């Protein structure tokens, strides 16, 4: 059951990790998901993603489905 306090003040809590497409640069490597600053309550275990090995410069997180694109 949700906390009654959460329902009364929904803006006091961070939103779920909802980004589906994120562009990154070489400075952001090594790439891992979830990103820093993601809501902890909606996160999954940290997984490192080998985007530098992807032939098309894209990789999808196996946990949340977020697609990362290397610029």
Beta strands, then each sheet from edge to edge (+ up, - down):
strand 1: 21-24
strand 2: 31-33
strand 3: 47-49
strand 4: 58-60
strand 5: 67-70
sheet 1: 1+ 5+ 4-
sheet 2: 2+ 3-
end
